[in-house]
Amino acid sequence: MSERLAVRKTYKLYIGGKFPRSESGRSYVVTSSTGDFLANAAHASRKDARDAVSAARKAFGGWSGATAYNRGQILYRIAEMLEGRHAQFVAETVAAEGVSAERAGELVDAAIDRLVWYAGWSDKVSAVAGSSNPVAGPYFNFSTPEPTGVVAVMAPQGLLGLVSVIAPVIVTGNTCVVVADGRTALPAVTLAEVLATSDLPGGVVNILTGQAAELAPWLASHMDVNAIDLTGVPEHLAAACEEAAAENLKRVFRPLPPATDWLATPDTKRLMAFLETKTVWHPVGM
Amino acid sequence: MLVNVSTTTTSPLADAEITDTSLRAFLHGLPGVDQVGAEQRAATLASRSIKTSAKAQAIDLAISMVDLTTLEGADTPGKVRAMCAKAVRPDPADPSVPKVAAVCVYPDLVAQAVRALKGTGVRVASVATAFPSGRSSLDVKVQDTKLAVEAGADEIDMVIDRGAFLSGRYMRVFEEIARIKAACGDAHLKVILETGELVTYDNVRRASWLAMMAGADFIKTSTGKISPAATLPVTMIMLEAVRDFRAATGEMVGVKPAGGIRTTKDAIKHLVLVNEVAGDDWLTPEWYRLGASSLLNDLLMQRQKMTTGRYAGPDHFTLD
């Protein structure tokens, strides 16, 4: 009997519910924390980013129009699927981040719990962020939160970091383009496989692997991106991105000081960062 | 694929009178289209990369060739006025954007468009002849045409009787085009072949020649109401026909693909096709048009990307 041929995974992008290669044909080597070869990942170009934005825009109508209850269910479903792949994520986390299996297990558990935590928020956000307002006039005046639109997310390192930035963006009805830098490409692509099988409509989350430094300026200046999360952008680039984002008055989320401890229970800052407020003046007694 | 028709057939145009028999003999004597070859050549030409300054020129040329079209049952005078304003000044923020070639509306809205476009140089085109199906009597079609011409249309887009064409009654189609041409007076006549219903490329070539011999100033692929509309191979076959028609008769006929051209990339593919198949004589709004509505916004977005260096968003352009 001859030895089995190794069946290696091809790491591709995740755009519009599909797994294309980079339009540029580029790839880069992902190494472990000790420098060992792990995989070749697709190296996304600015045109992939543009395609991802188009896909996210296309998906926005349907996703933002879905009921909060439905969005919550789908997030919970993502958590379920992640749970099913627990062992794979632990192995990948051990390989990429060089942590112990025990620590990796904690991180994956936390990522799953994070999804469940945000899933619960889906139908509660409007009660917390919305209000009926006392006004000096014959009006019933109320405000409700609405999703901002297409959000570019510069993701931090690791699976837990990824989940912690994606979940709060999509649970309120936004769609997103996520840039996973460096070795985060590996958990990002595996996460994309989870998303693709979780009833999440294609295009709601689009994942680009490559260099944040290359893609961030293009997404920051893109006129069809409504908000940008600069969490994973290196310090020296952030100011330029904020400046570019001003052109179409993008919402900018940049945690200061930079977030590092992803294991801590989150607050609602990320959840509230990508919402717009719609206020309705309804005449009474007319 | 590139058979020069004029050298392989005798043109019937020299005949004093075109009869049913001579017309059929001529149209069926046209060389057949090599389907695989045509699709391959169109695909090869479509793969050409047009970048930087050439792309900038192509975008401006494509904008100036657009026939900005609205052909909906829900069209209102207000919508037509808004579209006319956009035709003259496609990007209100940038006066360097050229105006489009024409607006295309239904006959009852021609007067609105004429009023809105007076003195701007943008022409008014109107569909006529029981558009889009063409299923009515010749008298009604002539009246429909007159209605549009009297309202001030510069160009008439007529549809051929596909039923007659497909059942082989070529003379009937020929005479109909000739009658409409007479009713047009000074207005240009564009003849819509509705290639999506003609089934074969051979039929597209025959219909192109038939329309040109009957007096068309333009041949146009489609109504935009059925799919497939303006595919690249079909446009290429029509461009070959106008090229060969000029070689045979010395008369130049324009081409207008319409329907299905939505992106800048599609438009540029068409321009490459024109240049390579018919020649650059056709690369002007006078001889080549792009029937479209959503295409214009994509062209404007690409143009803005080239001038500002950042990707543009549809929120910043008018809705059609």
Boltz contact constraints between the chains, C-beta under 6 A:
constraints:
  - contact:
      token1: [A, 50]
      token2: [B, 311]
      max_distance: 6.0
  - contact:
      token1: [A, 221]
      token2: [B, 310]
      max_distance: 6.0
  - contact:
      token1: [A, 222]
      token2: [B, 311]
      max_distance: 6.0
  - contact:
      token1: [A, 223]
      token2: [B, 312]
      max_distance: 6.0
  - contact:
      token1: [A, 223]
      token2: [B, 313]
      max_distance: 6.0
  - contact:
      token1: [A, 223]
      token2: [B, 316]
      max_distance: 6.0
  - contact:
      token1: [A, 224]
      token2: [B, 313]
      max_distance: 6.0
